[in-house]
Amino acid sequence: MPLYVKALEEHNTHEFDGFYAIYSISFPKSEQKSYDELLTMQHSSSYTIYLAVNDEKIVGFCIMYHPKQDDFFLLEYMAVDETQRGIGLGSTLLKQSIEHLFNTQGTRALLIEIDSPEKNSSEQEIREKREQFYRRLGALKIDPFDYILALKSSEEAPPMELLVYHPHMKTVSKSTLQTWLEKLYVNVYGCSQNDPRIAQMLESTPPILNLI
């Protein structure tokens, strides 16, 4: 059977194990959620785990956060089996996941966190390719804005950008951005709504920010 994308079923342990096999080796341990936390996501009405399936084998996934009470979504994780990269599978996975998400949850801004390719790094080429990947699908960068990831550890967060995918949105207000940041920090990362990093991010932002 050719490649297709589907939502992980709530009580399907076989699909969950196939997803977890890719997840567990695709991210640094410091950025991973625990097995039990991922199980909670599988059963949560605020999350959908989308699977890319090729020849009945799970070859990729993305995790979408879609709280009913908010006006945005978040692409929380995305990965493709390392043996299946470079053949357009990631684009198909993300496009079909977004289409399903918009059809079932409504059209909202989809937020995407990426390491900034504008800062010097040993992973410069990887970061540039990752940004180009999302931009080819239509995601835009909030400008001017430097995103601070809500790390709970004492280590310094890497320079980040926040991309936005929406069919029609070309600007975002500072007040809307503040709401997004507060919701991300509290509901996704378990930080305080009054976390000083939020004020730091917003300190020099204009009332209206462009998506470029």
C-alpha positions in Angstrom: 0.0 0.0 0.0 1.4 3.5 -0.9 2.3 6.1 1.7 -0.6 7.6 3.7 -1.0 9.7 6.8 -3.4 8.8 9.7 -4.0 9.8 13.3 -2.7 7.4 15.9 -5.6 5.6 17.4 -6.2 6.2 21.1 -5.9 2.5 22.3 -3.6 1.1 19.5 -0.5 -0.1 21.3 1.1 -1.5 18.1 1.0 1.9 16.4 2.2 3.7 19.6 5.2 1.4 19.8 6.0 2.0 16.1 5.8 5.7 16.7 7.9 5.5 19.9 10.6 3.6 18.2 11.3 6.6 15.9 10.7 9.2 18.6 13.1 7.7 21.1 16.1 8.0 18.7 15.2 11.3 16.9 15.7 13.9 19.6 18.3 14.6 22.3 17.3 13.0 25.6 17.0 16.5 27.2 14.3 17.4 24.7 12.2 14.2 25.0 9.1 13.6 26.9 8.9 10.4 28.9 7.1 7.3 27.6 4.2 7.9 30.1 3.9 11.6 29.1 3.6 10.5 25.4 0.9 8.0 26.4 -1.0 10.8 28.1 -0.7 12.8 24.9 -2.1 9.8 22.9 -5.2 9.9 25.1 -5.6 13.7 25.4 -8.2 15.6 23.4 -5.7 18.5 23.1 -3.2 16.4 21.1 -3.1 14.3 17.9 -0.2 12.2 16.9 -0.1 11.8 13.1 1.7 8.8 11.6 3.2 8.4 8.1 2.7 4.8 7.0 4.5 3.3 4.1 4.0 -0.4 3.1 2.2 -0.8 6.5 5.3 0.4 8.4 5.3 3.6 10.4 8.0 5.7 8.9 7.4 9.2 10.5 5.2 11.2 12.8 4.3 14.7 13.9 2.6 15.7 17.2 0.1 18.5 17.0 -1.1 20.4 20.1 -4.6 21.8 19.5 -6.3 23.1 22.7 -10.0 23.7 22.1 -10.0 27.0 24.1 -7.1 28.7 22.2 -6.7 30.3 18.8 -3.5 28.5 17.8 -1.9 25.1 17.2 1.6 24.0 17.9 3.8 21.5 16.0 5.4 20.0 19.0 7.5 17.3 17.4 8.2 15.9 14.0 10.5 13.2 12.8 11.0 10.8 9.9 12.8 7.4 10.0 16.4 8.1 9.1 16.2 5.5 6.3 13.3 7.4 4.6 14.7 10.9 4.5 15.2 13.0 1.4 12.3 11.5 -0.6 9.6 14.1 0.2 8.0 12.0 3.0 8.3 14.8 5.5 6.5 17.3 3.2 3.6 14.8 2.6 3.4 14.0 6.3 3.2 17.7 7.4 0.8 18.8 4.6 -1.7 16.0 5.2 -1.5 16.5 9.0 -2.2 20.2 8.7 -5.1 19.5 6.2 -6.6 17.0 8.7 -6.0 19.3 11.6 -7.7 22.3 9.9 -10.6 20.1 8.8 -11.3 18.7 12.2 -10.3 21.6 14.5 -10.8 24.7 12.3 -8.2 27.0 10.7 -5.9 28.6 13.2 -2.3 29.8 13.3 0.1 26.8 13.5 3.2 27.7 15.5 6.5 26.0 14.7 9.6 26.4 16.9 12.9 26.1 15.2 16.6 26.7 16.0 17.6 30.0 14.4 19.8 29.6 11.3 20.7 33.3 11.7 23.1 32.6 14.6 26.4 30.9 14.1 26.3 27.2 14.9 28.1 23.9 14.2 24.7 22.8 12.8 24.2 25.8 10.6 23.5 23.8 7.4 20.9 21.6 9.2 19.2 24.7 10.7 19.0 26.4 7.3 17.6 23.3 5.6 15.0 22.9 8.4 13.8 26.6 8.0 13.7 26.2 4.2 11.6 23.0 4.6 8.9 24.9 6.6 9.1 27.9 4.4 8.5 25.9 1.2 5.3 24.7 2.8 4.2 28.3 3.5 5.4 29.0 7.0 6.5 32.6 7.8 8.8 34.1 10.4 7.6 36.6 13.0 9.6 39.8 12.5 11.0 41.4 14.5 11.1 38.8 17.2 13.5 36.5 19.0 11.9 33.5 20.6 13.1 32.0 23.9 12.4 28.4 24.4 10.9 27.6 27.9 13.6 25.4 29.2 13.2 24.4 32.8 16.9 23.5 33.2 19.6 26.0 34.1 21.2 25.6 30.6 21.0 28.5 28.2 18.3 28.1 25.6 19.6 28.0 22.0 18.6 31.0 19.7 15.2 30.2 18.3 12.6 31.5 15.9 8.9 31.1 15.9 7.3 30.4 12.5 3.6 30.7 11.7 1.7 28.7 9.2 -1.7 30.2 8.2 -3.3 30.4 4.8 -4.1 34.1 5.1 -2.3 35.7 8.1 0.4 38.2 7.2 0.7 40.1 10.5 0.2 39.3 14.2 -0.5 41.8 17.0 1.7 42.1 20.1 -1.3 41.2 22.3 -2.0 38.1 20.4 1.6 37.1 20.5 1.7 37.6 24.2 -1.3 35.3 24.6 0.4 32.6 22.5 3.6 32.9 24.6 1.7 32.7 27.9 -0.3 29.7 26.8 2.8 27.9 25.5 4.8 28.6 28.6 2.0 27.4 30.9 0.2 24.6 29.1 3.0 23.1 27.0 6.1 23.7 29.2 4.6 24.0 32.7 6.1 27.4 33.4 4.5 30.5 35.0 2.3 32.9 33.0 4.5 35.6 34.6 7.8 34.0 33.5 10.2 36.9 33.0 11.3 35.5 29.7 7.9 36.4 28.2 8.4 40.1 29.1 12.0 39.9 27.8 10.7 38.7 24.4 8.0 41.3 24.2 10.0 44.3 25.5 11.0 45.8 22.2 8.3 44.4 19.9 6.1 46.8 18.0 2.2 46.7 18.3 2.0 44.9 15.0 4.6 42.4 13.8 5.0 41.2 10.2 5.1 37.6 9.0 7.8 37.5 6.4 
